[in-house]
């Protein structure tokens, strides 16, 4: 994509006109860069020759193109440089100084450090994602293992840890990073000052666990959180299976939800009798949680006696919070994607045509749409010419020396 076309497309976006250099791999920083691009930034991702460690990561299309890589790099431009050679490093440093914003997870490289780069651009916004705040290494899956969630995930009678498949800390870290850049841009606009920002994956996980009470609870009460399967901690929520084998998640957060669940399952009178006989106050969500197994046994029969379609129709007439468990394939084919204005048709070279999500936030009534990811190195020549004023001869010399590469 030409630079002029990008400026035209993003002219009305919140961060239009902001230039960002991204040097990273895997999830957190690429997600931050993509989010900034969707908000209007001109984001140039710089990769080493041959691509970074995530360039071929699964899942891949039939031809070998990484669906993962293209998914996280939509709307960016691509420059390839030899990040080990002095000439390649100098080119990258000049691009960073021109842009004024760097997001990276390449910790420990002196030539990419804030101190070196701020000498070239004093108002530089330099954001680095770390594994741990002390500089130690970590990835989402190791951070998750060390923060506690795998030991409270899964069935109550399961002894071993259970990891989840969502890289939650990478995602939260990437969004924290994008927010920090937006805040630093506002600060720079007001004061002219740059910012040196670090976001540690481990701190994101610890901060989130603290905010949600997972760490505060043992500090204050001494309690140890137990596994509770598919129940919802502190209130009533549970999964049920229909007579034809389909699973549903039901959540009753309020008294109204709970009354509707009792009426739906024909359990109102039985509940009243149980409450009186056992001294249970089912209007208290904490009591509903403590007696969840009793309630699940009571309500479960109704779900087992009805088909999934009948259950869906009945639930739709209530205030209950519910959803049918669905596979990724079912969701991709369903109306939540097909009829969702966040999704638009996208052609991604090497992957094919599909519905791709743009920015989840709707701005002035519209979602900024997805833009295809670039081919590796496709924008090297254009970026060097537009940003650094290099001539075709200059670029060709760099290409022949191996300092940069083009598609």
Order of alpha helices (4+ residues) and beta strands (2+ residues): alpha-beta-alpha-beta-alpha-beta-alpha-beta-alpha-beta-alpha-alpha-beta-alpha-alpha-beta-beta-alpha-alpha-alpha-alpha-alpha-beta-alpha-alpha-beta-beta-beta-beta-alpha-alpha-beta
